[in-house]
Amino acid sequence: VSTADVGRAIQMFNTLKVPNLGLIENMSYFICPHCGQREDIFGHGGAKALAERMKIPFLGEIPLDRKIREGGGPGVPLMVSEPDSPLASVYREVASQLAAQVSIRNFKQASVIPLRTI
């Protein structure tokens, strides 16, 4: 259901000419804290397939992890409390992909500034 909703939202943004930097799949998977096994609780690959179908960049997968909720309550985000954790690494990678898309968009929209040599 959520993939269908996101697809409709992307179509609406395209119709309204709202730029779309890409798609991030939230709650993509769960890593068992006891055995380390990955579980795709809500299925696998839906967001990536949607991004390909809609011709927008797929920026990454954010896992379902209670540390995100626990850090948000007291105001100490995971990136501060556990900056070297695998989960923080996932967030850095997705943020890097997003920053790259912002940079690409800005480069494409940049005005040419003529230079004058003296």
C-alpha atoms as an extended CHARMM CRD file, in Angstrom:
* protein
*
       118  EXT
         1         1  VAL       CA              0.0000000000        0.0000000000        0.0000000000  PROA      1               0.0000000000
         2         2  SER       CA              2.6980000000        2.5280000000        0.9100000000  PROA      2               0.0000000000
         3         3  THR       CA              4.5070000000        1.9760000000       -2.4040000000  PROA      3               0.0000000000
         4         4  ALA       CA              1.3000000000        2.8150000000       -4.2720000000  PROA      4               0.0000000000
         5         5  ASP       CA              0.8570000000        5.9530000000       -2.1460000000  PROA      5               0.0000000000
         6         6  VAL       CA              4.4260000000        7.0430000000       -2.8260000000  PROA      6               0.0000000000
         7         7  GLY       CA              3.9420000000        6.4210000000       -6.5500000000  PROA      7               0.0000000000
         8         8  ARG       CA              0.8810000000        8.6780000000       -6.5730000000  PROA      8               0.0000000000
         9         9  ALA       CA              2.7710000000       11.3310000000       -4.6030000000  PROA      9               0.0000000000
        10        10  ILE       CA              5.6490000000       11.2610000000       -7.0910000000  PROA      10              0.0000000000
        11        11  GLN       CA              3.2010000000       11.6380000000       -9.9830000000  PROA      11              0.0000000000
        12        12  MET       CA              1.5590000000       14.5860000000       -8.2210000000  PROA      12              0.0000000000
        13        13  PHE       CA              4.9290000000       16.2740000000       -7.6220000000  PROA      13              0.0000000000
        14        14  ASN       CA              5.8660000000       15.7210000000      -11.2690000000  PROA      14              0.0000000000
        15        15  THR       CA              2.5640000000       17.2650000000      -12.3940000000  PROA      15              0.0000000000
        16        16  LEU       CA              3.1540000000       20.2760000000      -10.1370000000  PROA      16              0.0000000000
        17        17  LYS       CA              6.7780000000       20.5510000000      -11.3240000000  PROA      17              0.0000000000
        18        18  VAL       CA              8.1060000000       19.9910000000       -7.7930000000  PROA      18              0.0000000000
        19        19  PRO       CA             11.6770000000       18.6750000000       -8.0410000000  PROA      19              0.0000000000
        20        20  ASN       CA             12.2600000000       15.1690000000       -6.7130000000  PROA      20              0.0000000000
        21        21  LEU       CA             15.7630000000       14.3820000000       -5.4830000000  PROA      21              0.0000000000
        22        22  GLY       CA             15.1680000000       10.6670000000       -5.1040000000  PROA      22              0.0000000000
        23        23  LEU       CA             13.5640000000        7.9250000000       -3.0670000000  PROA      23              0.0000000000
        24        24  ILE       CA             14.6550000000        6.5720000000        0.3300000000  PROA      24              0.0000000000
        25        25  GLU       CA             13.0830000000        3.3870000000        1.6540000000  PROA      25              0.0000000000
        26        26  ASN       CA             12.3440000000        3.7840000000        5.3800000000  PROA      26              0.0000000000
        27        27  MET       CA             11.9000000000        0.7310000000        7.6480000000  PROA      27              0.0000000000
        28        28  SER       CA             13.3910000000       -1.2940000000        4.8150000000  PROA      28              0.0000000000
        29        29  TYR       CA             14.6450000000       -4.1690000000        6.9350000000  PROA      29              0.0000000000
        30        30  PHE       CA             15.3720000000       -5.2420000000       10.5100000000  PROA      30              0.0000000000
        31        31  ILE       CA             18.6740000000       -6.6040000000       11.8280000000  PROA      31              0.0000000000
        32        32  CYS       CA             18.1590000000       -8.9890000000       14.7540000000  PROA      32              0.0000000000
        33        33  PRO       CA             20.2360000000       -7.6570000000       17.6730000000  PROA      33              0.0000000000
        34        34  HSD       CA             20.8560000000      -11.2220000000       18.9060000000  PROA      34              0.0000000000
        35        35  CYS       CA             21.9200000000      -13.1190000000       15.7830000000  PROA      35              0.0000000000
        36        36  GLY       CA             22.5440000000      -10.3370000000       13.2300000000  PROA      36              0.0000000000
        37        37  GLN       CA             20.1770000000      -11.8360000000       10.6620000000  PROA      37              0.0000000000
        38        38  ARG       CA             18.4830000000       -9.4300000000        8.2700000000  PROA      38              0.0000000000
        39        39  GLU       CA             14.7000000000       -9.6880000000        8.0770000000  PROA      39              0.0000000000
        40        40  ASP       CA             12.7420000000       -7.9280000000        5.3400000000  PROA      40              0.0000000000
        41        41  ILE       CA              9.5980000000       -7.5140000000        7.4330000000  PROA      41              0.0000000000
        42        42  PHE       CA              7.6950000000       -5.4380000000        4.8710000000  PROA      42              0.0000000000
        43        43  GLY       CA              9.0380000000       -7.1420000000        1.7440000000  PROA      43              0.0000000000
        44        44  HSD       CA             12.1390000000       -6.3020000000       -0.2510000000  PROA      44              0.0000000000
        45        45  GLY       CA             12.9480000000       -4.0540000000       -3.1820000000  PROA      45              0.0000000000
        46        46  GLY       CA              9.6470000000       -2.2110000000       -3.5300000000  PROA      46              0.0000000000
        47        47  ALA       CA             11.1060000000        1.2820000000       -3.2690000000  PROA      47              0.0000000000
        48        48  LYS       CA             14.0230000000        0.5070000000       -5.5710000000  PROA      48              0.0000000000
        49        49  ALA       CA             11.6700000000       -0.9170000000       -8.2060000000  PROA      49              0.0000000000
        50        50  LEU       CA              9.4020000000        2.1220000000       -7.8530000000  PROA      50              0.0000000000
        51        51  ALA       CA             12.3580000000        4.4950000000       -8.2510000000  PROA      51              0.0000000000
        52        52  GLU       CA             13.4010000000        2.6900000000      -11.4320000000  PROA      52              0.0000000000
        53        53  ARG       CA              9.8420000000        2.7540000000      -12.7720000000  PROA      53              0.0000000000
        54        54  MET       CA              9.4680000000        6.4820000000      -12.0020000000  PROA      54              0.0000000000
        55        55  LYS       CA             12.9730000000        7.2360000000      -13.3340000000  PROA      55              0.0000000000
        56        56  ILE       CA             14.2150000000        8.8500000000      -10.1340000000  PROA      56              0.0000000000
        57        57  PRO       CA             17.3450000000        8.0240000000       -8.1290000000  PROA      57              0.0000000000
        58        58  PHE       CA             17.1180000000        5.3960000000       -5.4090000000  PROA      58              0.0000000000
        59        59  LEU       CA             19.0930000000        6.8650000000       -2.5060000000  PROA      59              0.0000000000
        60        60  GLY       CA             19.1490000000        3.9460000000       -0.0850000000  PROA      60              0.0000000000
        61        61  GLU       CA             17.4640000000        1.8790000000        2.5840000000  PROA      61              0.0000000000
        62        62  ILE       CA             16.9620000000        2.8930000000        6.2160000000  PROA      62              0.0000000000
        63        63  PRO       CA             16.5330000000       -0.0740000000        8.5740000000  PROA      63              0.0000000000
        64        64  LEU       CA             13.9310000000       -0.4080000000       11.2820000000  PROA      64              0.0000000000
        65        65  ASP       CA             15.8510000000        0.0060000000       14.5450000000  PROA      65              0.0000000000
        66        66  ARG       CA             14.7100000000        0.9550000000       18.0190000000  PROA      66              0.0000000000
        67        67  LYS       CA             17.8820000000        3.0240000000       18.5850000000  PROA      67              0.0000000000
        68        68  ILE       CA             16.4430000000        5.6720000000       16.2760000000  PROA      68              0.0000000000
        69        69  ARG       CA             13.3280000000        6.0250000000       18.4230000000  PROA      69              0.0000000000
        70        70  GLU       CA             15.2680000000        5.8160000000       21.6740000000  PROA      70              0.0000000000
        71        71  GLY       CA             17.6680000000        8.5670000000       20.6290000000  PROA      71              0.0000000000
        72        72  GLY       CA             14.9130000000       10.8500000000       19.4110000000  PROA      72              0.0000000000
        73        73  GLY       CA             13.0760000000       10.9760000000       22.7440000000  PROA      73              0.0000000000
        74        74  PRO       CA             15.8150000000       12.5110000000       24.8980000000  PROA      74              0.0000000000
        75        75  GLY       CA             17.1640000000       14.5090000000       21.9630000000  PROA      75              0.0000000000
        76        76  VAL       CA             20.4320000000       12.6160000000       21.4800000000  PROA      76              0.0000000000
        77        77  PRO       CA             20.4070000000       11.3470000000       17.9010000000  PROA      77              0.0000000000
        78        78  LEU       CA             22.1850000000        8.1450000000       16.9880000000  PROA      78              0.0000000000
        79        79  MET       CA             24.7080000000       10.1120000000       14.9340000000  PROA      79              0.0000000000
        80        80  VAL       CA             25.8380000000       11.7500000000       18.1850000000  PROA      80              0.0000000000
        81        81  SER       CA             25.5060000000        8.8370000000       20.6200000000  PROA      81              0.0000000000
        82        82  GLU       CA             26.9640000000        6.1180000000       18.3320000000  PROA      82              0.0000000000
        83        83  PRO       CA             28.6730000000        7.8440000000       15.3930000000  PROA      83              0.0000000000
        84        84  ASP       CA             30.7800000000        4.7880000000       14.4840000000  PROA      84              0.0000000000
        85        85  SER       CA             27.9380000000        2.2500000000       14.5710000000  PROA      85              0.0000000000
        86        86  PRO       CA             26.8260000000        0.3550000000       11.4530000000  PROA      86              0.0000000000
        87        87  LEU       CA             23.4520000000        2.1060000000       11.6840000000  PROA      87              0.0000000000
        88        88  ALA       CA             25.1040000000        5.5330000000       11.6900000000  PROA      88              0.0000000000
        89        89  SER       CA             27.0710000000        4.4150000000        8.6380000000  PROA      89              0.0000000000
        90        90  VAL       CA             23.8040000000        3.6270000000        6.8280000000  PROA      90              0.0000000000
        91        91  TYR       CA             22.5010000000        7.1140000000        7.5970000000  PROA      91              0.0000000000
        92        92  ARG       CA             25.7550000000        8.7190000000        6.4260000000  PROA      92              0.0000000000
        93        93  GLU       CA             25.5870000000        6.8120000000        3.1320000000  PROA      93              0.0000000000
        94        94  VAL       CA             21.9770000000        7.8360000000        2.4810000000  PROA      94              0.0000000000
        95        95  ALA       CA             22.7920000000       11.4400000000        3.4460000000  PROA      95              0.0000000000
        96        96  SER       CA             25.7510000000       11.3500000000        1.0670000000  PROA      96              0.0000000000
        97        97  GLN       CA             23.5210000000       10.1510000000       -1.7820000000  PROA      97              0.0000000000
        98        98  LEU       CA             21.0110000000       12.8990000000       -1.0030000000  PROA      98              0.0000000000
        99        99  ALA       CA             23.7490000000       15.5570000000       -0.8630000000  PROA      99              0.0000000000
       100       100  ALA       CA             25.0210000000       14.3390000000       -4.2380000000  PROA      100             0.0000000000
       101       101  GLN       CA             21.5570000000       14.7960000000       -5.7460000000  PROA      101             0.0000000000
       102       102  VAL       CA             21.3200000000       18.3170000000       -4.2810000000  PROA      102             0.0000000000
       103       103  SER       CA             24.7180000000       19.1220000000       -5.7830000000  PROA      103             0.0000000000
       104       104  ILE       CA             23.7070000000       17.7420000000       -9.1910000000  PROA      104             0.0000000000
       105       105  ARG       CA             20.4490000000       19.7060000000       -9.1370000000  PROA      105             0.0000000000
       106       106  ASN       CA             22.2420000000       22.9300000000       -8.1580000000  PROA      106             0.0000000000
       107       107  PHE       CA             24.8670000000       22.4230000000      -10.8530000000  PROA      107             0.0000000000
       108       108  LYS       CA             22.2110000000       21.9210000000      -13.5320000000  PROA      108             0.0000000000
       109       109  GLN       CA             20.3440000000       25.0510000000      -12.4210000000  PROA      109             0.0000000000
       110       110  ALA       CA             23.3850000000       27.2750000000      -11.9180000000  PROA      110             0.0000000000
       111       111  SER       CA             23.5240000000       30.4470000000      -13.9290000000  PROA      111             0.0000000000
       112       112  VAL       CA             26.6250000000       31.0130000000      -15.9650000000  PROA      112             0.0000000000
       113       113  ILE       CA             28.6100000000       33.9050000000      -14.5850000000  PROA      113             0.0000000000
       114       114  PRO       CA             30.7880000000       35.4760000000      -17.2580000000  PROA      114             0.0000000000
       115       115  LEU       CA             34.3720000000       36.0740000000      -16.2190000000  PROA      115             0.0000000000
       116       116  ARG       CA             36.3110000000       39.0450000000      -17.3750000000  PROA      116             0.0000000000
       117       117  THR       CA             40.0600000000       38.8790000000      -17.6270000000  PROA      117             0.0000000000
       118       118  ILE       CA             42.1260000000       41.9460000000      -17.0260000000  PROA      118             0.0000000000
